[in-house]
């Protein structure tokens, strides 16, 4: 035992006398002290933060201040100046709607409209009931203009709230309105301008299932005088326009103001004439499938996209990497990418909408630039397609007499305007257009099962738009000469035809 103690004492003395060992021990002790200090500091901070958080929570038995939600959906401190101002405005509006407001004051406020529209026209506007669906940039400006002009009843429909990013284009919203429903924001601000206006606010999403309720008559049975479509979601837009057309409700639709910057190219015309706008094109195409091809006035821009101009922003790659991109939308089937909007353009669209509605309601004469009427052109293209199919049938050994094709003039308009965008798939030219079968027919392509009837089995996804000269060459070399389209056209044309047919099949599947 004594030898072991001696050996241990000798080793300890050697270690104590070693400079390297002393440095190592010192470093280890320093690291340990440093780690202990950091951990201790973190624990202390955590304890103090938890303690402060607990202290900030008021005791359940102690009195504490609560801001109540007002009737406009916002929180206003009790007895604040803003609350008192809102209460005074709301009280004045209630009395005005009950008739406790001097008629002379109303007529003085509407004096400029009165002399412009005449007493009879102003009376029609004051008795009108207008429904505004969508209260964002376009809808808010249309609503504000109608209220300021004397419209008596306004029903506002929108599910959304005011956001910071919408303040660049909203007609009346302020920072204090951020987070409140758009419909209530409009009512609150406009009651301070025209307290006699009657508002019916619906903080709801418009859809086909609720259309009958949301477009129902006023409490006294008055039907909507006019409906304004200021929606930027295609499904809701198509549902609204189709319902109005089916039920005989006058409606005007605002097409896309996003990515537009030229106010001189904003037009009012029939939906069949709108162009250069993806929202307009898709809406028009889906309405055609529901049997509505024209008869709906729209506000649209003919401005074309180009180098250096704004366009729909791409979704960041990190969002794609996360998966479930559709969940980024406000609601299912809503746009998830950001659409650049110059704040002035929704105002232009909204004021054009309000202007049209006022002129229509009051009967004021208006003569807009005529929209394109191409019915005669469609009839001519249909006749050419009929003749072409008869020549192909004869070349294939059929008797073409009495051959009938499953395409009418409306179908021609749909194919030319919506599927092929009014241009040749081969050259991109927009004049002297024709429709032709893309490939030489194979098999029994004429149905003669019904006695006395010869039905051509030509489908929409077998037809291509070309110029007349291109069609004649195509007939000679492909439909009669035996060549494949791939032998005659380059890869770019072949891919374009494939893409257009793919989009067409997608739309027809939704019909």
C-alpha positions as CSV (number, residue, x, y, z in Angstrom):
1,X,0.0,0.0,0.0
2,X,2.9,2.4,0.9
3,X,4.6,1.6,-2.4
4,X,1.4,2.4,-4.3
5,X,1.1,5.7,-2.4
6,X,4.7,6.5,-3.2
7,X,4.2,5.7,-6.9
8,X,1.1,7.9,-7.0
9,X,2.9,10.8,-5.2
10,X,5.8,10.6,-7.7
11,X,3.5,10.6,-10.7
12,X,1.6,13.6,-9.2
13,X,4.8,15.4,-8.8
14,X,5.8,14.8,-12.4
15,X,2.4,16.0,-13.7
16,X,2.6,19.1,-11.5
17,X,6.1,19.8,-12.9
18,X,5.0,19.3,-16.5
19,X,4.2,22.6,-18.3
20,X,2.1,21.0,-21.0
21,X,-0.1,19.2,-18.6
22,X,-0.6,22.4,-16.7
23,X,-1.7,24.2,-19.9
24,X,-4.1,21.4,-20.7
25,X,-5.7,21.4,-17.3
26,X,-6.0,25.2,-17.4
27,X,-7.7,25.1,-20.8
28,X,-10.1,22.4,-19.7
29,X,-11.1,24.3,-16.6
30,X,-11.5,27.5,-18.7
31,X,-13.8,25.8,-21.2
32,X,-15.8,24.3,-18.4
33,X,-16.2,27.6,-16.7
34,X,-17.2,29.3,-20.0
35,X,-19.8,26.7,-20.9
36,X,-21.2,26.9,-17.4
37,X,-21.5,30.7,-17.6
38,X,-23.2,30.6,-21.0
39,X,-25.7,27.9,-19.8
40,X,-26.3,29.8,-16.6
41,X,-27.0,33.0,-18.5
42,X,-29.4,31.3,-20.9
43,X,-31.3,29.8,-18.0
44,X,-31.4,33.1,-16.3
45,X,-32.8,34.8,-19.4
46,X,-35.4,32.1,-19.9
47,X,-36.5,32.4,-16.3
48,X,-36.8,36.2,-16.5
49,X,-38.7,36.0,-19.9
50,X,-41.2,33.4,-18.5
51,X,-41.6,35.5,-15.4
52,X,-42.3,38.7,-17.3
53,X,-44.8,36.8,-19.6
54,X,-46.7,35.5,-16.6
55,X,-46.7,38.9,-15.0
56,X,-48.2,40.4,-18.2
57,X,-51.2,38.2,-18.1
58,X,-53.9,39.9,-16.0
59,X,-55.4,38.0,-13.2
60,X,-58.8,36.6,-14.0
61,X,-60.4,38.4,-11.1
62,X,-58.7,41.8,-11.8
63,X,-60.4,44.4,-14.0
64,X,-58.8,45.0,-17.4
65,X,-59.5,46.9,-20.6
66,X,-61.1,45.1,-23.6
67,X,-61.6,46.8,-27.0
68,X,-65.0,45.7,-28.4
69,X,-65.5,44.8,-32.0
70,X,-67.7,47.5,-33.6
71,X,-70.4,47.0,-36.2
72,X,-67.9,47.4,-39.0
73,X,-65.7,44.5,-37.9
74,X,-62.9,46.5,-36.3
75,X,-61.6,47.1,-32.8
76,X,-61.9,50.8,-31.6
77,X,-60.8,51.8,-28.1
78,X,-63.7,52.7,-25.9
79,X,-64.4,56.5,-25.6
80,X,-61.8,57.2,-28.2
81,X,-62.2,60.1,-30.7
82,X,-62.5,57.6,-33.6
83,X,-65.2,55.7,-31.8
84,X,-67.2,58.8,-31.1
85,X,-66.8,60.0,-34.7
86,X,-68.0,56.6,-36.1
87,X,-71.0,56.6,-33.7
88,X,-72.0,60.1,-34.8
89,X,-71.7,59.2,-38.5
90,X,-73.7,55.9,-37.9
91,X,-76.4,57.8,-36.0
92,X,-76.7,60.4,-38.8
93,X,-76.9,57.7,-41.4
94,X,-79.6,55.8,-39.5
95,X,-81.7,59.0,-39.3
96,X,-81.1,59.9,-42.9
97,X,-82.2,56.5,-44.1
98,X,-85.4,56.9,-42.1
99,X,-86.0,60.2,-43.9
100,X,-84.7,62.5,-41.2
101,X,-82.4,64.4,-43.6
102,X,-83.2,67.6,-45.4
103,X,-84.0,66.9,-49.1
104,X,-82.6,70.3,-50.1
105,X,-79.2,69.3,-48.7
106,X,-79.3,66.1,-50.7
107,X,-80.2,67.9,-53.9
108,X,-77.5,70.5,-53.3
109,X,-74.9,67.7,-52.9
110,X,-76.1,66.0,-56.1
111,X,-76.5,69.3,-58.0
112,X,-74.0,68.6,-60.7
113,X,-75.4,65.2,-61.4
114,X,-78.9,66.6,-61.4
115,X,-78.3,69.2,-64.1
116,X,-76.4,66.6,-66.2
117,X,-78.8,63.7,-65.9
118,X,-82.0,65.8,-65.5
119,X,-84.4,65.4,-62.6
120,X,-86.0,62.4,-64.2
121,X,-82.6,60.6,-64.6
122,X,-81.4,61.5,-61.1
123,X,-84.7,60.1,-59.7
124,X,-84.1,56.8,-61.5
125,X,-80.6,56.6,-60.1
126,X,-81.8,57.4,-56.5
127,X,-84.4,54.6,-56.8
128,X,-81.9,52.1,-58.2
129,X,-80.7,49.0,-56.5
130,X,-77.2,48.0,-57.6
131,X,-75.3,44.8,-56.5
132,X,-71.5,45.0,-56.5
133,X,-69.7,41.7,-56.3
134,X,-66.1,42.1,-55.4
135,X,-65.0,45.2,-53.3
136,X,-61.3,45.4,-54.1
137,X,-59.7,48.0,-56.3
138,X,-62.2,48.0,-59.1
139,X,-65.3,47.3,-57.0
140,X,-64.5,49.9,-54.3
141,X,-64.1,52.7,-56.9
142,X,-67.3,51.7,-58.7
143,X,-69.2,51.7,-55.4
144,X,-67.8,55.0,-54.2
145,X,-68.7,56.7,-57.5
146,X,-72.2,55.3,-57.5
147,X,-72.8,56.4,-53.9
148,X,-71.4,59.9,-54.5
149,X,-73.6,60.1,-57.6
150,X,-76.8,59.3,-55.7
151,X,-77.5,55.6,-56.1
152,X,-80.1,54.8,-53.4
153,X,-79.4,51.1,-52.6
154,X,-76.1,49.2,-52.8
155,X,-75.6,45.6,-51.9
156,X,-71.9,44.8,-51.4
157,X,-70.6,41.2,-51.6
158,X,-67.0,40.3,-50.8
159,X,-65.5,37.7,-48.4
160,X,-62.1,39.4,-48.0
161,X,-60.6,41.9,-45.6
162,X,-58.6,45.0,-46.2
163,X,-54.8,44.3,-46.3
164,X,-51.8,46.6,-46.4
165,X,-51.0,45.6,-50.0
166,X,-54.5,46.6,-51.1
167,X,-54.2,50.2,-49.9
168,X,-52.5,51.2,-53.2
169,X,-55.7,50.7,-55.1
170,X,-58.6,50.7,-52.7
171,X,-60.9,53.8,-53.1
172,X,-61.5,54.6,-49.4
173,X,-59.6,52.3,-47.1
174,X,-57.1,53.7,-44.6
175,X,-54.5,52.1,-42.3
176,X,-57.1,51.9,-39.6
177,X,-59.2,49.7,-41.8
178,X,-56.6,47.0,-42.3
179,X,-58.0,43.7,-41.1
180,X,-61.6,44.7,-41.4
181,X,-64.1,43.3,-44.0
182,X,-63.9,45.3,-47.3
183,X,-67.7,45.6,-47.4
184,X,-67.9,47.1,-44.0
185,X,-65.0,49.4,-44.7
186,X,-66.8,50.8,-47.8
187,X,-70.0,51.2,-45.8
188,X,-68.3,53.0,-42.9
189,X,-66.5,55.5,-45.1
190,X,-69.3,56.1,-47.6
191,X,-71.9,56.7,-44.9
192,X,-69.8,59.7,-43.9
193,X,-70.2,61.1,-47.5
194,X,-73.8,60.0,-48.4
195,X,-75.6,59.1,-45.2
196,X,-78.9,58.6,-47.0
197,X,-77.6,55.6,-49.1
198,X,-78.9,52.2,-48.0
199,X,-76.3,49.5,-47.7
200,X,-76.7,45.7,-47.5
201,X,-73.2,44.2,-46.7
202,X,-72.5,40.5,-47.3
203,X,-69.1,39.4,-46.0
204,X,-69.4,36.2,-48.1
205,X,-67.8,34.5,-51.0
206,X,-69.9,34.5,-54.1
207,X,-70.6,31.1,-55.7
208,X,-73.1,29.3,-57.8
209,X,-74.7,27.7,-54.7
210,X,-75.5,31.0,-53.0
211,X,-76.2,33.1,-56.1
212,X,-80.0,33.0,-55.7
213,X,-79.7,34.4,-52.1
214,X,-77.0,37.0,-52.8
215,X,-78.8,38.4,-55.8
216,X,-82.2,38.2,-54.3
217,X,-84.6,41.2,-54.2
218,X,-84.3,43.9,-51.5
219,X,-86.5,43.5,-48.4
220,X,-89.4,45.3,-50.2
221,X,-89.2,43.1,-53.2
222,X,-87.2,45.4,-55.5
223,X,-85.0,43.3,-57.9
224,X,-81.5,44.4,-58.7
225,X,-81.4,47.2,-61.2
226,X,-77.9,46.3,-62.2
227,X,-75.2,43.9,-61.2
228,X,-71.5,44.8,-61.2
229,X,-68.9,41.9,-61.6
230,X,-65.6,43.0,-60.1
231,X,-64.4,39.5,-59.2
232,X,-60.9,38.3,-60.2
233,X,-61.5,34.6,-59.6
234,X,-62.6,32.8,-62.7
235,X,-65.0,30.2,-61.2
236,X,-66.9,32.9,-59.3
237,X,-66.9,35.2,-62.2
238,X,-68.3,32.7,-64.7
239,X,-70.9,31.6,-62.1
240,X,-72.1,35.2,-61.6
241,X,-72.3,36.1,-65.3
242,X,-74.0,32.9,-66.2
243,X,-76.6,33.3,-63.4
244,X,-77.3,36.9,-64.4
245,X,-77.7,36.1,-68.1
246,X,-79.9,33.1,-67.3
247,X,-82.1,35.1,-65.0
248,X,-82.3,38.3,-67.0
249,X,-80.4,40.5,-64.6
250,X,-78.5,43.4,-66.3
251,X,-74.8,42.9,-65.6
252,X,-71.4,44.5,-66.5
253,X,-68.1,42.7,-65.9
254,X,-64.7,44.1,-65.3
255,X,-61.9,42.2,-66.9
256,X,-58.3,42.2,-65.7
257,X,-56.6,45.4,-64.6
258,X,-53.5,43.7,-63.5
259,X,-50.3,44.2,-65.6
260,X,-52.0,47.0,-67.5
261,X,-50.7,50.6,-67.6
262,X,-52.2,52.3,-70.6
263,X,-55.5,54.1,-69.8
264,X,-56.0,55.0,-73.5
265,X,-56.5,51.3,-74.3
266,X,-59.4,50.7,-71.9
267,X,-62.6,50.1,-73.7
268,X,-66.2,49.2,-73.0
269,X,-67.6,46.6,-75.4
270,X,-69.3,43.2,-75.7
271,X,-67.5,40.3,-74.1
272,X,-67.1,38.7,-77.6
273,X,-64.8,41.6,-78.5
274,X,-62.5,41.6,-75.5
275,X,-58.9,40.5,-76.2
276,X,-55.3,40.5,-75.0
277,X,-56.4,39.6,-71.5
278,X,-56.0,36.1,-70.0
279,X,-58.9,36.6,-67.5
280,X,-61.1,37.8,-70.3
281,X,-60.1,35.0,-72.7
282,X,-60.7,32.2,-70.1
283,X,-64.0,33.7,-68.9
284,X,-65.3,34.1,-72.5
285,X,-64.3,30.6,-73.4
286,X,-66.0,29.0,-70.4
287,X,-69.1,31.1,-70.9
288,X,-69.3,29.9,-74.6
289,X,-69.4,26.4,-73.3
290,X,-72.4,27.4,-71.2
291,X,-74.1,28.8,-74.2
292,X,-73.3,32.5,-73.6
293,X,-71.2,33.9,-76.4
294,X,-72.2,37.6,-76.3
295,X,-74.6,40.1,-74.8
296,X,-72.5,41.0,-71.7
297,X,-70.9,44.4,-71.6
298,X,-67.3,44.3,-70.2
299,X,-64.5,46.7,-69.4
300,X,-61.3,45.5,-70.9
301,X,-57.9,46.7,-72.0
302,X,-56.5,46.0,-75.4
303,X,-52.9,46.6,-74.2
304,X,-50.6,43.8,-75.1
305,X,-47.8,42.3,-73.1
306,X,-44.3,43.1,-74.2
307,X,-40.6,43.2,-73.2
308,X,-40.1,45.2,-70.0
309,X,-43.8,45.2,-69.0
310,X,-45.1,43.7,-65.8
311,X,-46.3,40.1,-65.8
312,X,-47.5,37.5,-63.3
313,X,-44.7,36.8,-60.9
314,X,-43.3,33.2,-60.7
315,X,-43.7,31.3,-57.5
316,X,-40.4,31.0,-55.6
317,X,-38.7,27.6,-56.0
318,X,-38.7,27.1,-52.2
319,X,-42.5,27.1,-52.2
320,X,-42.5,24.4,-54.9
321,X,-40.0,22.4,-52.8
322,X,-42.4,22.4,-49.8
323,X,-45.2,20.8,-51.9
324,X,-48.9,21.5,-51.7
325,X,-48.6,24.7,-53.6
326,X,-52.4,25.1,-53.8
327,X,-52.6,25.6,-50.1
328,X,-50.9,29.0,-50.5
329,X,-54.1,30.5,-52.0
330,X,-56.6,32.4,-50.0
331,X,-59.2,29.7,-50.9
332,X,-59.0,26.5,-53.1
333,X,-58.8,27.4,-56.8
334,X,-57.7,31.0,-56.1
335,X,-54.5,32.4,-57.6
336,X,-51.4,31.8,-55.5
337,X,-48.9,33.9,-57.6
338,X,-48.7,37.7,-57.2
339,X,-50.2,39.7,-60.0
340,X,-48.6,43.2,-60.4
341,X,-51.1,46.0,-60.3
342,X,-50.6,49.7,-60.9
343,X,-52.9,51.4,-58.4
344,X,-54.3,53.8,-61.0
345,X,-55.7,51.1,-63.4
346,X,-58.3,49.5,-61.1
347,X,-59.6,53.0,-60.5
348,X,-59.9,53.6,-64.2
349,X,-61.8,50.3,-64.6
350,X,-64.0,50.9,-61.6
351,X,-65.0,54.4,-62.7
352,X,-65.7,53.2,-66.2
353,X,-68.0,50.5,-64.7
354,X,-69.8,53.1,-62.6
355,X,-70.1,55.4,-65.5
356,X,-71.7,52.8,-67.7
357,X,-74.2,51.7,-65.0
358,X,-75.3,55.3,-64.4
359,X,-75.9,55.9,-68.1
360,X,-77.8,52.7,-68.4
361,X,-80.0,53.3,-65.4
362,X,-80.8,56.9,-66.2
363,X,-81.3,56.3,-69.9
364,X,-78.6,58.8,-70.9
365,X,-77.5,58.3,-74.5
366,X,-74.2,56.7,-75.0
367,X,-72.5,55.4,-78.2
368,X,-69.4,53.4,-77.6
369,X,-66.9,52.4,-80.3
370,X,-68.5,49.4,-82.0
371,X,-67.1,46.0,-81.2
372,X,-66.0,43.7,-83.9
373,X,-68.8,41.7,-85.6
374,X,-67.4,38.6,-87.3
375,X,-70.5,36.5,-87.8
376,X,-70.3,36.8,-91.6
377,X,-66.7,35.7,-91.4
378,X,-67.6,32.6,-89.3
379,X,-70.3,31.7,-91.9
380,X,-67.8,31.9,-94.7
381,X,-65.3,29.7,-92.8
382,X,-68.0,27.2,-92.1
383,X,-68.9,27.0,-95.8
384,X,-65.2,26.5,-96.7
385,X,-64.8,23.8,-94.1
386,X,-67.9,22.0,-95.4
387,X,-66.5,22.2,-99.0
388,X,-63.1,20.9,-97.8
389,X,-64.7,17.9,-96.1
390,X,-66.7,17.0,-99.2
391,X,-63.6,17.1,-101.3
392,X,-61.7,14.9,-98.9
393,X,-64.6,12.5,-98.7
394,X,-64.6,12.2,-102.5
395,X,-60.9,11.7,-102.5
396,X,-61.3,8.9,-100.0
397,X,-63.9,7.1,-102.2
398,X,-67.1,8.4,-100.4
399,X,-70.1,10.0,-102.1
400,X,-70.0,13.5,-100.7
401,X,-73.6,14.3,-101.5
402,X,-75.5,15.1,-98.3
403,X,-72.4,15.0,-96.1
404,X,-73.0,16.9,-92.8
405,X,-70.3,18.1,-90.4
406,X,-70.9,18.4,-86.6
407,X,-69.8,22.0,-86.5
408,X,-71.9,25.2,-86.7
409,X,-71.2,28.9,-87.0
410,X,-71.0,29.3,-83.3
411,X,-68.5,26.5,-83.1
412,X,-66.4,28.1,-85.8
413,X,-66.3,31.3,-83.8
414,X,-65.2,29.4,-80.7
415,X,-62.5,27.5,-82.6
416,X,-61.1,30.6,-84.4
417,X,-61.3,33.1,-81.4
418,X,-60.8,30.9,-78.3
419,X,-58.8,27.9,-79.4
420,X,-56.6,29.5,-82.1
421,X,-56.8,33.2,-80.9
422,X,-57.8,34.5,-84.3
423,X,-54.5,33.5,-85.9
424,X,-53.0,30.9,-88.2
425,X,-51.2,28.1,-86.4
426,X,-48.7,28.0,-89.2
427,X,-47.8,31.7,-89.9
428,X,-49.5,33.6,-87.1
429,X,-51.4,35.7,-89.7
430,X,-54.8,37.0,-88.7
431,X,-56.4,37.6,-92.1
432,X,-58.2,35.4,-94.6
433,X,-58.5,32.6,-92.1
434,X,-59.9,29.1,-92.7
435,X,-60.3,25.8,-90.7
436,X,-59.0,22.5,-91.9
437,X,-58.6,18.9,-90.8
438,X,-55.1,18.4,-89.5
439,X,-54.4,14.8,-90.6
440,X,-55.8,12.7,-93.4
441,X,-58.8,10.8,-92.0
442,X,-58.3,7.1,-91.3
443,X,-60.9,4.3,-91.0
444,X,-64.7,4.8,-91.1
445,X,-64.7,8.5,-90.5
446,X,-68.2,9.0,-92.0
447,X,-71.1,7.6,-90.0
448,X,-73.8,6.2,-92.2
449,X,-75.6,4.0,-89.7
450,X,-78.7,6.1,-90.0
451,X,-80.4,5.6,-93.3
452,X,-80.3,8.7,-95.5
453,X,-77.8,10.4,-93.3
454,X,-74.0,10.9,-93.7
455,X,-72.4,12.3,-90.5
456,X,-68.8,13.5,-90.6
457,X,-67.0,12.5,-87.3
458,X,-64.8,15.6,-87.2
459,X,-63.9,16.6,-83.7
460,X,-62.7,20.0,-82.3
461,X,-59.3,18.5,-81.5
462,X,-58.8,17.5,-85.2
463,X,-59.2,21.0,-86.6
464,X,-56.5,23.7,-87.1
465,X,-56.8,27.3,-88.1
466,X,-54.7,28.5,-91.2
467,X,-54.9,31.1,-93.8
468,X,-56.8,30.1,-97.0
469,X,-53.6,29.8,-99.0
470,X,-52.1,27.6,-96.3
471,X,-55.2,25.5,-96.2
472,X,-55.1,24.8,-99.9
473,X,-51.5,23.7,-99.7
474,X,-52.3,21.5,-96.6
475,X,-55.2,19.9,-98.5
476,X,-53.0,19.1,-101.5
477,X,-50.0,17.7,-99.6
478,X,-51.5,16.2,-96.4
479,X,-55.2,15.5,-96.9
480,X,-54.9,14.3,-100.5
481,X,-51.1,13.8,-101.0
482,X,-50.5,11.4,-98.1
483,X,-47.9,13.4,-96.2
484,X,-47.9,13.7,-92.4
485,X,-48.0,17.1,-90.9
486,X,-44.6,16.4,-89.4
487,X,-43.3,16.2,-93.0
488,X,-44.6,19.6,-93.9
489,X,-44.2,21.8,-90.8
490,X,-41.4,22.5,-88.4
491,X,-41.3,21.4,-84.7
492,X,-42.6,24.7,-83.4
493,X,-45.8,24.5,-85.4
494,X,-46.3,20.8,-84.4
495,X,-45.9,21.7,-80.7
496,X,-48.2,24.7,-80.9
497,X,-51.0,22.5,-82.4
498,X,-50.5,20.0,-79.6
499,X,-50.6,22.6,-76.9
500,X,-53.8,24.2,-78.2
501,X,-55.5,20.8,-78.5
502,X,-54.5,19.9,-75.0
503,X,-55.9,23.1,-73.6
504,X,-59.1,22.5,-75.6
505,X,-59.5,19.0,-74.2
506,X,-59.1,20.4,-70.7
507,X,-61.8,23.0,-71.2
508,X,-64.2,20.6,-72.8
509,X,-63.8,18.2,-69.9
510,X,-65.2,20.9,-67.6
511,X,-68.3,21.4,-69.7
